[in-house]
């Protein structure tokens, strides 16, 4: 139906924008498979040789993924524009080395206690037994934190409600998988904790970008 509607006005469409374009290559095979369908969708509307101008936007793209997106969307190398400033100087990034999982737990809860009155986002895995999103969230609630968990298998309305409550300040602490990220713009998240290593440096960069969007000092 959407193809039919857009075909009827295709001569009026001068620009197509693909936001979070890294999903095409990094997550297009499983997490967000519809991104992989966009070129075929454009062919169905405009024909393979009559696309309008395509603008792909992303903050996190490595050279290999850049090459794939250029191929998929027929973008010339000369038309790739990169920002000069990738650093977020307001984010204080720290690496904490621990001897084992027990020490990690202790350091983790100490850190949360130090920042009890701040909005904090914790990234971890949903299926880690006693250290999963749900389990650690339950412990946080028992310790008096206004906490919730967030993962990709939740209903859309439940996820939207958590984002709303986090934004309003009803929640201070969210235990999340990588599903919490793109498109979520909460200006006053002060800290992000990665309980586990991310899959890639691009994912880490994208996830710490949730904090300090108000320009105030924040930490990771």
N, C-alpha and C positions, 0 to 999 in steps of 0.2 A: 504493500500500500504506500509506504514511504517512497519507494522507488518511483511508483506511478506519479505521485504528487510532484516529486522533484523533477522528473522528466518533463512534466508539463510546463515548468518554469525554468528549465535549465539554461535558456538563453539569458536569463536575468541574474544567474549565479556567477559572480566574477571571482570569488575567492572561497576556498575550502580550508578551514583551519583544523589541524589535528593536534590537540593539546596532550601533554604527557606522552609524547611520541615514542619514548623509550619502551613503552608497553608493547609496541609492535614486535620488537626483537627480544627483549628481556623476559617478558611475561606473556607474550602472545600465544604461546603453545599450550598454556594451561590456565594461568590465573585470569587472564583477560583475553580469551581467544578471539573475541569479535574484532580486536584491533587488527588481527591478521586478515580479516575479511574486507577491510576498508578499500584497498585497491580494486578488488573485484566489484564492490559496491559502486565505486566511481565509474568503473567501466560500464556497468549496467545502466547508469544514468546518462553519462556523457559520451560513451564510446571510448575505445582504448586510445584514440589519438586526438581527442577534443576536450581534455580535462581543462578546467579553469586553473588559475594560479593556486598552488598548494603551499600552505605555510605550516610546517611542522615545528612544534615548540617543546622543549624539554630542558630541565636543569641538569640532568644526569645521563650522559651518553659517552660510552667509550668508543675508540676508533672502529672496532669491528661492527658494533651496532650502528654507528654512524654510516658506515659503508652499506649495510643492509637497507637502512631506511632510505638512503639516497637511491638505491636500486629499485626498491619497491615503489617509490613515489616519483621516480624520474627526476631527481634533483641533481643538478650539476654540482660538481665539487666547488666550483667558483661561487656558487650561491649559498654555501654554508657559512653562516655568520656566528661567530663565537664571542661571548662576552669576555672582556679583559680581566674581570675581577671575579674569581670563583670563591675566594675566602669569605667567611662570615666572621669578621673580627670581633663581633660582640658575643660570640659563643666561646666559652672557656672549655676546651676539650681536654679531658684527663683520661689516662689509661691506668687502671688499678690492677696490679698483679696480685694474685692470691695463690696459696699453696694447694687448696682443694675446694670442693664444693661447700663444705661446712664453713670455711673461712669466708667464702664468697657470700653465703647467706648472712653471716654476721655483719660483714661490711655493708651489705645491701640494706639491711634493716637499720643500721646505724645512720646510713646516708639518708634514708627516708625520714628518719626521726629528726635529723638536722634540718631538713627542708619541709617539715610537716605542714606548714601554712602556704606552701607554694603548689602551683599546678605542675604535676610531674607525670610524664609518660614513660612507661616501662615496656620495652620490646623483649619478648621472649617467645617460646614455642607453646602451642596449645597442648601438645602431647608429651609432657615431660614429667608425668607422674606427680610426685609431691612438689615439683617446681614448675607446674603448668600455669597458664594464665588464670584458670578458675581457682586452683588451689592457693596460689600466692595471694590472689585477690581476697579469698575467704580469710586468710591469716591477717591481711591488712585490715579488713573490716573488724576482726576481733581485737586488733590493736587500736581501734578507734579512728582509722582513716576513712574518709568518705571516698570509697573506691568502687570501681566496676571493671569488668573484663570485656574484651572486644575481639572478635575473630570473624573470619570470612563466612563461616557456616551459620551465623546468626541471621535472623530475619531482617530485612532492610529497615523496617520500622523500628526494630529494637536498636539497631546500630545508629539510626538517626536520633533516637531518643538519648542515647549515651553521649553523642556529640553535642546535642543541645544542652544537656545537663553539665557537661564538662565546660562548655563555653560560658554558661551562666554562673558557674562557680558552685553549683550544687555538688559536683564531684571535684575532688582535688587530685585523685590518683587513678590512672587508667592503665590496666595491664593488657597489652595488646600484641597481636601478631602483626606481620607486615601488612595486613589488610587495612590497618589504620595508617593512613598516609595521604595519598594524593587527593587533592580537592578539599582537604580539611584545613580551614584557615582560622585558627584560634590564636589571637594575637598575644595572649599573656601566658602561654605555657613557658615556664621558667627552666625546667630541666628535663632531660631525656636520659634514661638509663638503658643501656644494652646489656641485658642479663646474659645473652649469648652473642657470639659473633654473627654478623650479617653474612648473606650469601656472596656479596660483592662490595667493593668500595663505593660503587655507585649507589647501592641501596643504603649504605651507611650515610652517605652525603645527603641523600633524599630524606632519610628519616630524621637526622638531626636538624634538618630544615624546618621541622615542625615548631621548634622553640624560638623564642625571641623575635617573633614577627612584629612586635611593637617597637623594635629598635633598642629595647632595654637589655642590659647584660643578662646572659643566660648561660647554661652549662650543659655539658654532655659527658 
